[in-house]
Amino acid sequence: MEFITEFIGQVNAIVWGVPMLVLILGVGIFLTIGLKFMPILNIVSAFKLMWNGRESSGKGEITPFQALMTAMSATVGTGNIAGVATAVFIGGPGALFWMWLTALVGMATKFAEAVLAVHYREKDEKGSYVGGPMYYIKNGMGQKWAWLGTLFAVFGAIACFGIGNAVQSNSIAQVLESNFSYSPLVVGLVIMVLAGGVILGGLKRVGKFAGTLVPVMAIAYIIAGIIILLMHASEVIPAISTIIEYAFTPASAQGGFAGATVWMAIRFGVARGVFSNEAGLGSAPIAHASAQTNEPVRQGLVAMLGTFLDTLIICTITGLVIIISGAWTGGLSGAALTSAAFNLALPGWGGYLVAISLAVFAFTTIVGWSVYGERCAEYLFGPKAVLPFRLIFILALPVGAVMDLNFVWLLGDTLNALMAIPNLIALAVLSPVVFTLTKKYFNN
């Protein structure tokens, strides 16, 4: 196990090195400029489209709203609670600034992913619409690049057992054990049964489940966070100043905080930002490809809200509470740090709020990522692979619940990067298609 951990750690250091960070931010900046900052300037219009998207407006499996909620069910998870805390613990408060930057350019990335996913989607043997990076690589870049789409599907099918399975079930088990003394194995078995009931029902059941639960859980967490920030209103501006200061200067050691360089702030801010909002990863477009719409750009506008809500709203609230409370210097990391921060801000029940929120967030992520994994498996092996994949995915949940936390995060982080590489290449190559479709849409 030590050898495997060390090997994955070495791979992680390579795939999350300078070239990867340049690729993620570079593609995002390129798309943002190419779109003339359209995603940032059209946030209000996007919210209107999201609201109107509760009803279908074309061919597909689920409504545009349900497609966004399915994508957000996979996106809003441990990254918003444990991921933010890990970024601050290792990279210091400055990591939040780089998470914000990743999200701002990530909106254009997520927009482009959804546009291409709907534009290049196709029907499977059952007549259902399927799409995502593997399809827009094959159909957009041509057959000679089909191997790159296959590579994405391989990484995606494996990665879902990390970010979408083991990381989530492990986080739920850890937080319920520390707050309520529940056995991780028992928690894992309960997760397996509950998730199985949703996952085995297929995409339409997942869409209905996500469309109902995700808005409720996100709004509840946001309201709780806003209440805390209002209670400490005078400390919000100083906290933001601290974030900006440490984004460009090293953070010295204090209390249980070991200190951080600017590089650590950038590296973990970008990595955890991508882990949280998944912009550039290529996962969310798999859900958006199934939306009932005939207009790729309209779905792209709806899709980019996932990044805005996930990182610029939910992650920001978590990060500000951690910094305002002072808990970030206490030596804790992950969900334990966020729990301690909320408990300091809301004595008595803040920790329980985080425990319940994380459990619900992580559970919906499990359900959402099961869709991504099965679509990758279907691309590789055909529709007959879907049911066996679902069963293996469900049975793996208790295993993830009892695994070592550090290994689980390392594995999830590494597989994320391997997924992102073929997708980011495709986004750069197919960017003229995105620009043309967007110009045509707004001209009409």
N, C-alpha and C positions, 0 to 999 in steps of 0.2 A: 504494500500500500504506500509506503514511503517513497519507493522508486516511482510509482505512478504519479503521486502528488508532485514529486520533484520534476518529472518529465513534463507534466501539464503546466507547471509553473514556468518552465523554460519556454514552452510554446507560447504561453500567455505573455511573457515579457517581449517576445518577438512580434506577435500579432497586435499587441496594444502599444507598440513602440511609436516613434515619431511618424513613420510613414502612414500608419493607420489613422492617427489623429489628424494629420494633414489631409488625408483622403476624405474623412468624414466632414470636417469643417470646410475643406476646399470645395467638395461637391455641393454642400449646402450653400456656401457663399456664391458659387457660380450660378446655381439655380435661382437664388434670391435676386441676384443682379440681372440675370437673363429674363426673369419674370417682372423686372422693374419694381421689385418690392411689393408686388401685388398681394401675396399672402398676408403680409403684415397690415396692408392698407384695407383689406377686405374682411376683417374679422367680424364686423357687425353683420355684413351680408351673409357670411358663412353661418352665423347663428340663426338667421332667418331661414336659410336653406335647411339647416338641421331640424328646425321646428316643423317646417313644411314637409320634411322628409319622413314624417311618421306614416305618410301614405305612399303607396308605390306609384312610380311615374314611368314605368317601363318594364322590360323583361329582366328577370332575376329570381333569386330564391327568397330573399328577405328584404324588407324595406330599407331605404338609405339610412334611416335613424337606427334601425336594428343592426345594420352593418357597422355603423360607427360605435354602437354600444358593445357589439361583439369584439371589435378591435380594442375598445377601451377596457373591456373586461379582462383582456389579456395584458393590456398596458398598465392600468392602475393596479398595482400590486405591492409586493415587498420593496420594490425600488422606491416607492413614494415614502416609505416609513424606514425600513432598514437600510436601503440603498443610499438615501440622503445622509443618514447618520454615519454610515461607513465612509462616505466621501469626506464628510467634515472631520471625522476621527483621524483619517489618514492624511488628507490634503489640507485640513484647516478650513476656516470659514470661507477663504477665497475660492474653494472648490465650487461653492454655490454660484459665483459669478460665471464660471465656465460652464456650469449646467445651464444657466440662463442663455448664454451665447449659443450653446449647442441647440437649445430649443428654438431660439429665434430663427436661425438658419435651417433648423430641422423642420419648421413649418413648410418651407418650400420643398424640402426633400419628401416629406409625407404627402404633400399635394401632388408632386410628380409621380410618386409611387402609385397612388390611387388612380390618377389619370391613365397611366400606362396599363394598370391592371384591368380597368374596365374596357379600354380601347382594344387591347389584345386578348381579351378573355375568349374562351371557347366552351363548347358544350361537351360533357363527358358522355359515356355510353348510356347513362340513365336520363340524359336530357337536361342535367343540371349545369348551371354556369360555373366554371372553375377558372381561376386566374391567379396571378401573382408573378414574382420575378422569373420563375422557371418558364412561364408562358410568354411573358413579354421579351425575354431573352431569345427564346426559340422563334417566336412569330415576328419579333421586331428586328432582331439582329441577324436572323437567317440561320439555316440549318448548320452552317459551319461553326456557329457559336452555340449550338444546342448542348454541347458538353458542359458549357458554363452553367446553363440552366439545370442540368442534371446534378452538377456539383452543388449548386444551391440547395436543391431538393434533398440531397444526401445529408448536407450539414443541417438543414432545417429539421429533417426527420429525427436526427440524433439530438440536436440542440433542444428540442421541445422536452426531452427527458431531463434537461438541466434547468434552464430558465423557467420552463412551464410546468415542471413536475417536481423534481427533487428540491429545488430552491424553495418552492412555494409550500409544499407539504412539510418540509423541515422547519420553515419559519413559523408555520401555524403550530406545529408540535412544540417548538422551543418556547414560544410566547405563552401558550396555554399551560405548559409545564411550570414556567417561572411564576405565573400569576395565579394559577388554580391547582397546581400540583398534579395535573393529569399525565398519565403515562404516554410518552411519545408513540409507542407502538399502538396503543388503543386509539389515540387520536388519528394515527395514520390509517387504521382500519375503518374508522368512522368516515374519514375523508373519502376513502375508496368507495364506500357504499353510496354516500351522498353524490359524489361526482359521477359515479357510474350511472346513476338514475338520470342525470342530465345528458351526459355524453352519448350514451347509447341511443338517445332519441334523435340524434343527428343535428344538422345545422339549424333547422327551423326551431327545434326545441331550445337549442343554445341561444338563438337569436331572441326568442321570447323571454327566456330566463334573463339574459343580459339586459334587454330593453326595460325590464321591470326593476331588477336589483341594482344595476350600476348607477343610474341617476340618484337613487335613494341613498346609497352608501356614500357616493361622492359628495352630495349636498350636505349630508349629516357631518362628514369629516370637515368640510370647508367651514360650515357654520361654527363648529366647536373651535376650530383654529382661529377664526376671526374673533370669536368671543375672547380668547386668550390674548390676542394681539391688541384688542380694544382695552382690555384690563391693564395692559402694559404699553399703552400708546406712546408714552414719552420715550420708550426705549427702542421703538421701531427704527427711527432714523439713525441713531447711533449704531444699531445692529447692521443696517444696510451699509453704513460707512465702513464698518469693520470688514464686511464681506468684500467691498471694493478695494480696501487697503491691502488685505492679504491676498488678493488676486494677483497683485504685482510685486509684493514684497514678501520675504520669508516670514512665516509665523513662528515665533520663538516658543520653546517649551514652557508650559505652565501647568501646575497641578499634575493631573494624570495624562495630560496631552504631551506627546513626545516631540512636538515641533514639526514643521513641514516646509519644504522648499516650494518655490513657485512652480517648478516642474511637477511636483506631486499634486499641487492644487489643480493644474491643468489636466494632468493625466487622469486623476480620479474624478474630477468634475465632468470631463467629457465622457469617460467610460461609464460612470453611473448615470449621466444624463441620457446616454444612448440606451443603457439598460432599462431606464425608467420609461422613456417615451418611445423607444424603438424606432425612431426616425433614421432611416438608412439601413435598418436591419433586414427589411424586406418581408417582415411578418404581417403587418397590418394590411397591406394590399391584397393579401390572400382573402381576407374577410370582405374588403370593399369590392372585390371582383364579383361577389355574389349579390350585390345590391340591385334592387329593382329600379333601374334607371337606364335611359338611353343616352345620357349625356356625361361623358367622362369627366369634364371639367367641373360640373356641378358636384359630383361625388368627391372630386379632389378638394374642393372648398370645404365640404363637410368633413373629410378625412383629416385635414390639417388642424381642426379643432382638437383632435385627440392629443396632439403635442402641446398645444396652448393650455388646455385644461390640466393635463398631466403634470407638466414641469413648471410652467409659469404661474400656475395657481396652487395646485396641491403640494408639489415639492417645495415651493417657496414658503408656504405656510409651515410645513414641517421644519425646514431649515431655520426660519426666523424664530420659531419657538425654542429650538435647540440652542441657538445663540443667545437669545434674550434670557433664558433660564440660567445660563452659565454652566449647564450640564456638560457641554462639550469639553470642558477641561477636567472632567472627573475620571477619565480613564476608561469609560464604557464605550462600547461600539455597537453597531447594528441596532436591532429593535430595542435592545435593553437601554441604549442611549436615548432614543426617542421616548420610550416609556418613562424614563427618569425625568426627562425634560417636561413632559406633559404633567407628570405627578408633582413637580415643583411648581408649575404654573397653576394647576388645578388640584390642590392637595386632596387626597382621599379617593378620587375617582378618575384622575387624569390617566393613570397607568392602565386602568381597566378599559378606558376609552380606546387607548392605543392597541391593547390586546385584542379587543373585539373587532376594531377597524382592520387591523392587520389580518386577522383570521378570515374576515369576509373578503377583503381585497385579494388575498392570496388564493382563496377558493375560486373566485371568479376568474382569476388568471389561469388557474388550472383548466377550467372549462374552456376558456378562449383559446389557449394554446393547443388543446386537443384537436381543435379544428385545423390549426396550422399544420400540425404534425400529420394528420390524416390526409390532408391535401397533398403534402409532399410525398407521402407513401403512395397515394393514388397515382401521382404523376410518374413515379418510379415503377410501380408494379401493377397498376390498373385498379378499377373499382373493387375487385375481389379482395384487395389488401386492406380495405377500410375497416371492416369488422375485426379482423385479427389485430390490427393496429390499436383500435380502441380498447380491446381487452388487455393487451400488453401494457398500454398506457395507464389504464386503471389499476392493474395489478402492481405496477411499479410504485404507486403512491406511498404505501406503507414502508417500502424500502428507503425512499428518500427521507421519510420522517425520522428515521433512526440513524442516518448517516452523519458523518462529521461535518459541522457547519462550514468550516474553512475550506474543506475540499469541495463541498457542494457549490459554494460561491465561486471558487476558482474555476471549476468545470463550466459553470454557466457563463462566466465572463469570457472564457476562451472560445467556447462554441458560438457565442454572439458575434465575435470578431470574424470567425471563419464564415458565418452566414453573410455578414455585411459586405465582404470583399467582392463577390460576384455581383451582388445587387448594386453596389455603388458604381462599379464599372459600367453596368447596363444603364444606369441613370445618366451617367456622363455621355455615353454613346447615343442614347435615345433622347437626349435633351431637346434637339431640334423639333422632334415630334410633339413634345410637351409645349414648347413655345408656340408652335403653329396652331395646335388645337386651342390653346388658351387665347391667343389673339383672335381666332375665328369666333370663339364663344362670346368674347366681350364686344366684338364688332357687331354681332347680331343682337 
